Amino acid sequence: MAVNFPTITAEQLHPVAGVELGFAQAGIRKADKKDLLVIRLAPQTTVSGVFTTNAFCAAPVRVCKNHLAQRRGIRALVVNTGCANAGTGALGLANAERTCAELAKQLGIDDTQVLPFSTGVILEHLPMDNLLAGLPAAIEHLKEDNWYNAAQAIMTTDTLPKAVSKQIQIQGKTITLTGISKGAGMIKPNMATMLGYIATDAGIAQADLDDLTKTIADRSFNSITIDGDTSTNDSFIIMATHQSGVTLTQGTADYTAFANTLQQVATELAQLIVRDGEGATKFMSIVVERAENDNEAKRIAYSVAHSPLVKTAFYASDPNLGRILAAIGYAGVKDLDVDAIDVYLDDVHVATAGGRHPDYTEAQGQAVMNQAEITVRIVLHRGEAHATVWTCDFSHEYVTINADYRS
């Protein structure tokens, strides 16, 4: 059950000049399911990406990193669902490279100009006959206004397609940004099973795009968690096609305006993943304020957001707020003065001076916990740093979904 998930239609998603998308039903794991996506990019496109920090990273992640490092100019992406191609050894790596080679051959480009992505079951090999047979159909479907189908084609346990599109006026011209993401479980990006792709027709130099991609990821996809598991396949890619006629340079007002819009797109895509978390019934924002540094703020926010006891209490709408205090306490922050911490549920002041706020009542807490969206605000009074992490509750349905995942 998605939590306050917005209505998304194909008509809301603006085409991005220089980006074509095509899908196929290749039967990677299930028949009659969109499970293969090809994205073709204009020749001038700059591409940057960040990936999982899981040491057991999937074969396509390794190939992506290698191809990006060669700076040959990325011209295409290929994404399959149903099989993660992770934990597959030398054969898995060969299959990822073969996928690139076959797509490159059909598009008339070099193997190293293709980035491969996979998501799905770990420790299983790609059904290469099905995947390769699906490539011609995906190529045949290539068109600029195919973002909604593309969002559907990368889903696994997602219940709804995730997409965001915005436009901004810069130098008298319209700049378009459109993106898609997928993920519902095994989500704690550390760069979830998470994939995210954003394209824009702005012109951005490679070095600037590399810096921007990491910054954007840290403030969006690296600020969500569903279950605390970092996937083997997490990938986030930004593509700038240079088709708008506007080139943006770091340090300018135009660049800042664009970067802020890009951040909005990425943040909304990341939040859609949490809203569609496996079995989710609550969307929670964990906000840590007045921390000594950013790392400390993030550490405490994630400690609360990861806690199974906190998440199950929120599912039950139970204002068992001692669980939040306990998670703050075991976050591993040195010299933490618990008597100086204030904790709020939305605007309700629930804890202060190391204990329950004297004016707090259980009825106030219950009223907040009954809501579908809740903010937990933790004020440390140690400095000026802050962080926000978005998460969801744990329900019976989460266990059901993951117990039945391979069936």
NORKAHU-V644483 format. One record per pair of residues at least 24 apart in sequence whose C-alpha atoms are under 7 Angstrom apart, sorted by the first residue. I is the first residue (numbers start at 0). J is the second residue. If there is no record, write none. Layout:
{{I,J} {I,J}}
This chain:
{{0,275} {0,278} {0,279} {0,280} {1,274} {1,275} {1,279} {1,280} {2,274} {2,275} {2,279} {2,280} {2,281} {2,282} {2,371} {3,274} {4,271} {4,274} {9,147} {11,164} {12,146} {12,163} {12,164} {12,177} {13,164} {13,177} {14,143} {14,144} {15,143} {15,175} {15,176} {15,177} {15,198} {15,199} {15,200} {16,200} {16,242} {17,41} {17,240} {17,242} {18,143} {19,141} {19,142} {19,143} {20,141} {20,142} {20,143} {20,145} {20,146} {20,149} {21,137} {21,138} {21,140} {21,141} {21,142} {21,145} {22,137} {22,140} {22,149} {22,152} {23,133} {23,136} {23,137} {24,133} {25,129} {25,130} {25,133} {26,129} {27,81} {27,126} {27,129} {27,130} {28,81} {33,151} {33,152} {34,79} {34,80} {34,152} {34,153} {35,78} {35,79} {35,80} {35,152} {36,77} {36,78} {36,79} {36,137} {36,149} {36,152} {37,76} {37,77} {37,78} {37,137} {37,138} {38,75} {38,76} {38,77} {39,74} {39,75} {39,76} {40,74} {40,75} {41,74} {41,240} {42,74} {43,240} {43,241} {44,238} {44,239} {44,240} {44,241} {45,72} {45,205} {45,238} {45,239} {45,240} {46,73} {46,237} {46,238} {46,239} {47,208} {47,209} {47,212} {47,236} {47,237} {47,238} {48,212} {48,234} {48,235} {48,236} {48,237} {49,190} {49,213} {49,234} {49,235} {49,236} {50,190} {50,233} {50,234} {50,235} {51,188} {51,189} {51,190} {51,230} {51,231} {51,232} {51,233} {51,234} {52,189} {52,190} {53,229} {53,230} {53,231} {55,231} {56,85} {56,231} {56,232} {57,84} {57,85} {57,86} {57,231} {57,232} {58,84} {58,85} {58,91} {58,92} {58,95} {59,95} {59,115} {59,116} {59,117} {60,116} {60,232} {62,96} {63,114} {63,115} {66,111} {66,112} {66,114} {71,111} {71,112} {72,112} {73,112} {73,113} {74,112} {74,113} {75,112} {75,113} {75,114} {76,113} {76,114} {76,115} {77,114} {77,115} {77,116} {78,115} {78,116} {78,117} {79,116} {79,117} {79,118} {79,153} {80,117} {80,118} {80,119} {80,153} {80,154} {80,155} {81,118} {81,119} {81,120} {81,155} {82,117} {82,118} {82,119} {82,120} {82,121} {82,123} {82,125} {83,117} {83,118} {83,119} {83,120} {83,121} {83,232} {84,117} {84,121} {84,122} {84,123} {84,124} {84,125} {85,121} {85,122} {85,231} {86,121} {86,122} {87,122} {87,123} {87,124} {91,124} {102,134} {117,232} {118,192} {118,232} {119,155} {150,179} {150,180} {153,181} {154,181} {156,183} {157,181} {157,182} {157,183} {157,275} {158,275} {161,268} {161,271} {162,268} {163,264} {163,268} {164,264} {169,253} {174,200} {174,201} {174,243} {175,199} {175,200} {179,268} {180,268} {181,272} {182,272} {183,272} {183,273} {183,275} {183,276} {183,277} {184,225} {184,226} {184,276} {184,277} {185,226} {185,228} {185,229} {185,230} {186,224} {186,225} {186,226} {186,227} {186,228} {186,229} {186,230} {187,223} {187,224} {187,225} {187,226} {187,227} {187,228} {187,229} {188,220} {188,221} {188,229} {188,233} {189,221} {189,229} {190,221} {191,229} {191,230} {191,233} {192,230} {192,232} {192,233} {193,233} {193,234} {194,233} {194,234} {194,235} {195,234} {195,235} {195,236} {196,235} {196,236} {196,237} {197,236} {197,237} {197,238} {198,237} {198,238} {198,239} {199,238} {199,239} {199,240} {200,239} {200,240} {200,241} {200,242} {200,243} {201,239} {201,240} {201,241} {201,242} {201,243} {201,245} {201,246} {202,239} {202,240} {202,241} {202,245} {202,246} {202,247} {203,239} {203,246} {203,247} {203,248} {207,249} {212,237} {215,262} {215,265} {219,265} {219,266} {219,269} {220,269} {222,387} {222,388} {222,389} {223,269} {223,273} {223,388} {223,389} {223,390} {224,389} {224,390} {225,273} {225,276} {225,390} {225,391} {226,305} {227,305} {270,389} {273,389} {273,390} {273,391} {276,391} {277,397} {277,400} {278,393} {278,394} {278,396} {278,397} {279,391} {279,392} {279,393} {279,394} {280,314} {280,371} {280,392} {281,314} {281,371} {281,372} {281,391} {281,392} {282,371} {282,372} {282,373} {282,390} {282,391} {283,372} {283,373} {283,374} {283,389} {283,390} {283,391} {284,373} {284,374} {284,375} {284,387} {284,388} {284,389} {284,390} {285,374} {285,375} {285,376} {285,387} {285,388} {285,389} {286,375} {286,376} {286,377} {286,386} {286,387} {286,388} {287,376} {287,377} {287,378} {287,385} {287,386} {287,387} {288,377} {288,378} {288,379} {288,384} {288,385} {288,386} {289,378} {289,379} {289,380} {289,381} {289,382} {289,383} {289,384} {289,385} {290,379} {290,380} {290,381} {290,382} {290,383} {290,384} {290,385} {291,381} {291,382} {291,383} {291,384} {292,384} {293,384} {293,385} {293,386} {295,332} {296,384} {296,385} {296,386} {297,386} {298,330} {299,327} {299,330} {300,387} {300,388} {301,388} {302,326} {302,327} {302,330} {303,327} {304,390} {310,391} {310,392} {310,393} {311,392} {311,393} {311,394} {313,368} {313,392} {314,392} {314,393} {314,394} {316,365} {316,368} {316,369} {317,365} {317,368} {318,364} {318,365} {318,368} {339,379} {339,380} {340,378} {340,379} {340,380} {341,377} {341,378} {341,379} {342,376} {342,377} {342,378} {343,375} {343,376} {343,377} {344,374} {344,375} {344,376} {345,373} {345,374} {345,375}}
